Amino acid sequence: MHARRRLNPAKLRLSKWTAVSPRDREKHFLVTELVLPDDPSQPVTEVMLQAVLTRRTQRIAWRLLTDEQCWKQGWQ
């Protein structure tokens, strides 16, 4: 079972993350924006994550960041 941390998606913007298993030298990431749902009454489910080294961005479900097997909060 994976360890989980509690996060508030509304407070994720500009938060820093470290990949536990980096790929292509991309280790440090920054949440650049919250992806707002089409229906404003629905909660945020995705964020845009940018690699600091390459500036490559990817859209991911914010709940993936709660998996401590994959992500560490902050740059480490």
Buried (B, 14 or more C-beta within 10 A) or exposed (E): EEEEEEBEBEEBBEBBBBBEEEEEEBBBBBBEBBBEEEEEEEEBBBBBBBBBEEEEBEEBEBEEBBEEEEBBBEEE
